[in-house]
Amino acid sequence: MNYCKYGTHRVIEPKGALPQAAFKIESTPKPYPNECLIEVDVLNIDSASFTQIKKACDFDEEKMKLMILDIVKKQGKMQNPVTKSGGMLIGSVKEIGSEFHDQTLTKGTKIATLVSLSLTPLHIEEIVSINLTNEQVKIKGQAILFDSGIYARIPEDLNEKLVLAALDVAGAPAQAIKLAKKDDYVLILGAAGKSGILCGYQAKKLVGVNGKIIGLVKKDSQKEFLETLNIFDEIIVGDALNAIDTYHKIDKATNGKLCDLTINVVNVENTEMSSILSTKEQGTVYFFSMATSFTKAALGAEGIGKDVNMIIGNGYTKDHAEITLNLMRESKVLHDLFMERYQ
């Protein structure tokens, strides 16, 4: 049998697809020669996916368990059929194939996968519990890491659940390093979430005293919470679903300049136009949210005659895991916040 490093040998339907694009993959918890088998402890479900599941199940944990089990049974992976997104996991190495690229991994090594659950073969024996507030699902089960799969060893100096929560969105703050420039006005939609906070912290270091970090949140309580972190220069309460209202608020906050960079990490649909309208001509919109519609963003920008650079969020960028974990080491505020939320 030809074992593909990208995992196509496990694709059941449709043949020829890569595992992420496939509807169904084989999830037998026995590694082929170029695979690594992981004993899974916790799944960190993507925020957009978890929100959709939670709402569809009326916030009922038992219904959510059944829905997640059904998704994995039908598809062989945890890929939300509505959002198409997944998440990531932590677990211990159980077995390594003889042709797997990293033979330095040993049985029992704790790792966090840095590839999406939407392409990861997953076998769940039992869902032990679901934390409705932090999107983490404790399970008994196994997963397969393909030969091309990336991962991070759990560092000894950081709590493993904190690591899982941080690495789930590691691509966002790491990309912010590339995108935020000195003196920029930066808007973050969904600023109270973990990716929003990390992006805000990273961008704040880059824009300098003449730059401005603006956070948009939906509730007064979220604004009050963010104010305690001293990361954002201005926090605006508004509805990202209301593009015109958002535009007017950002126009006022920037004295008509609008933003050089807008980072969208909102976990609900239909926030594309708030991002585009709030960004100046030739500015950049970074859509990290898995609820983003390419069609709505592209045609929406065209429809209002707005020339902005639009970047689709990539969960991977070079050194993103190290960059994000170092933020936890660098900032006591971030470390303590993540410990409180994700313990």
N, C-alpha and C positions, 0 to 999 in steps of 0.2 A: 504493500500500500504506500502511496505517496503522501507523506505527512508535510503539509504546508505550514510554514512558520506563522502565517496569519490565521490559521485555524480553519481553512476552507474544507478540510477533510471531515469536520464535524457538522457541516451544513447539511440539513435534511431537506429544507424547502425555502426558496427555490434553489436548485442546483446552479452553481456558478457564482452565487452571491458570496460576499464576505459575511462573516458572522454577525456584524452589527446590522447590516441591511437585511439579513435573512429573517424570515418569519419564525422558523424553527431550527434549532440546532440540537445535536446529540449531547446529553448532559451526563452520560454514564461516568460515575466518579472513579474512573480508573485511567491513569495517564497513558497516553501514547508516548513513544520514545522521546519526542521533542516537547513534552509538556511537563508542567509542575502541578501536582495535586495539593490543594490547600484545605485544611480543616477550618471551616469558617466559624468565627465567633460573632461578628456583628456586621450587618449591612447598613451602610449609610445611604438611604434612598435620596436620589436627586430631589431638590426642593420643589421643582415644578411637578414632578411625578407624585411626591408624597402629598402635596397639597391637593392634587386632583383625586387621589385615592381617598384621602381623609374626607373630602367633601362628598364624594360619591357614596361613601359608607356612613354618612351622617355622624362622623367622629366616633364611631363604634369600633373598638379595638378588635373584637371578635370577627366582625364583618371584614375589617381590613386584613386580618390574618387569612381569611378564606379567599379574599380577592388576590392577595399576593401569591398564595399557594396555587391558585388557579392560573395566574399569569405564567408562573414558572413551570407548571405542569404542561401547559399548552405549548410553550415556546422553548423550554429548556434553558431559559435565561430570564433575568428580571428586567424586562423592557416594557415599560408602560405602553399599552396599545394606543393611548390617547396622546400623550406627550412625546412618545418614542424615546424617552430618556431613561437612564438607569440609575447610576450612583457608583459606589465603590464599596470595598469590604476590607476588613482586617481578619487575619487568621494565622494559623501556624502551618509551616510546610510539613506535609505528611509524606510525600513521595516525589522524587525527581526522576524524570525519564533520562535514559542514558545519553540522549542527544540534546537535552535542554542546554541552552547557551551558557548558563551560569552554574557550573558544577561546584561552586564554593558554597552554595546554599546547603544547609544541613537540616535534617529532620528536627522539627521543633522551633526553627527560627521564626520569630514573629514578623510578619510583613503586612504592609498595606498595598493593595493593588492600585495602580495609577491609570488603569484602563477602565472603561465604563462597564457597569453590569449589563448594559444593553448588548454586549458582545461576549460576555463571560459565561461559559457553561456552568450551570448552578443546579445542585441537587439539594433540596431541603427535606430533612427528616421531620423537623418540628420547628415551629416558630414559638420561641419561649416567651417573648414579650415585645411590645412595641411602645416606644416612647413618643407620645403624640407631640411633644414640644421640641424635640431635637432631631427628629427624622431618623433615629437609629432603631434598627430591628435586630434583636438578639435571636440567633437561630442555632439549631444543630444541623449541620450539613456540610457539603463539600463543594469546592469550585475548582475549575481548571484555569490555569494561566498558560496562554499560548507562548510559543518561543519568542514571538515579537513583543510580548507583553512587558510593560514596565511596572516597576514596583519600588517601594522604599522599605528598608528594614526599620522596624520601630526602634527609635533611639531610646537608650536607657534613661536619659535625663528628662523625658517628657511622658506624661500620662498617655496611654494608648488610645483612649477615647478622644482626648484632645487632639492627638495626631490624626486620627481618622476624620474628625470634623474639619480640621484645618486643611488636610490634603484633598478633601473632597472638592474644594474650590481653589486649589493651589494655582491653577492657571490664571485666575483673575488678577490677584495682586502681582504676580510675576509679569503679566502682560502690561499692567499699569506702569511698570518701570520703563517699558519701551515707549509708551504712549504719552505719559504726562511730561510736560516740559516746564522749564523755569517761566514764571509769570503767567502760567495758564490759569484760566477759570475752568474748573472741573465740576461737573454735575454728576451725582450718583443717584440713580433712581433705585429705590429699594435699599436705602442707606442703613436701615436698622438690622438687616440680615448679616450673616457672618461674612459673606463675600463683599457686601457693601462696606462693612466696617474695615475689613482688611484692605480693600482698594482705597478707601479714604485715608487710612493711615499711611499707606505707601505713597499715594499721590501727594499728601501733605509734605512729605520729606523732599519732594522734587520741585514743587511749584515756587517755593520760597516765600518771602514776606509780601511780595507784590502779587502773588497768585491768590486764588480763592478756591476753597473746597466747599461745595454746596451739596447738602444732602436733602433729598425729598423723601418724606415718609407719609404714611396715611393717617396716623393717629397722634394726638397730643401726647399720649403716654410714651410713644416711641421717640418723639422729640425730646421729652424730658429725660429719657434714658440716654440718648446720644449726647445730650449736653454734659452729662457726668463724665464722658470719655475725653472731652476736650480735643477732638479730632477735627470736627467740621467747623468752618468759619461761620457758616450760616445754615440753619436747618429750617426747611419749609414744610409745613403740613399741607398736603394736597393729594389729589387723586390722579395717579399716573394714567388712568383710563380716560381722563378728561384732557385731551391734548391741548385745547385752546386755553383752558384755565391754567394748565401747567406752563404753557408758553408765556402767558402774561405774568405769572409769578416769577419766572426765571428772567424775563425781560426787565422786570423791576429790580430784581436782586443784582443784576449785572449792569444796571444803568444803560440798557439798550444794546450792550455789546454781545449778549448771549455767550455761550460757552465754547471754549476751544475744544474741549473733550467731554463727551457724555458717556458714562458707563452705565449700562442697563443690566441690573441684576434682579429685576422684579420676577416673581415666580408665577405670575398670571399672564394671560394673553391680552393682546390689544394695547400694548404700551409703546408700540413702535413710533407712532407719530408724536407722542410727547417727547421722545428722545430726539427726533429729527428736528422738530420745530424749535427746540431749546438750544440747538447747536448752530453756531454761526456758519456763514458760507465758507467752504473749504475746511471746516472743522472736521472732527472725527467722532463717529459714534461707534462704540464698542458694545456689541450685543453679546453679553455673556449668558443671558437668560435662555434656558432651554424652552421657554414658552414663546420665543421669537418666531415670527413668520417671515421668511425671506420674501415671499410675495407681497405681504403688506408693507414691509419696509421699502422694497424696491419701487413698487408702484406708487406707494404713498409719497415718497420723496419726489418722484417724477411728477405726480399730480399737483404738488405745490411749487414746483420749479425750484427745488432746493438742491444745491450741489454740495453734498457732504461725502466724506469718505466713510464707508460703512464696513466694519470688520466683524466677521462672525467669530464668536468666542471659540477658542480652541482650548480644550482642557489640558493640553500639554504645551509647554514651551521649555526651552533648555533650562535646566537647574531649578525648575519651578518648585519641586518638593523642598529642596534645601533653602530656597529663598523664603518660602512661607513658614517653614519651621523655625527659621532664624528670627522671624518676626515675633514668634512666641517667646523666644529666648531674650530678644532685645527689649520687648515691652512688657512690663509687669501688668499694665492695664489690660492688654490683650490676653496675656496668659491667664490672669485671674478670671477674666470674663469667660473665656472658653472652658476653664475648669468648672466654673459655676454652672454653665449651660449644659456641658456635655459629660459630666461625671456620671 
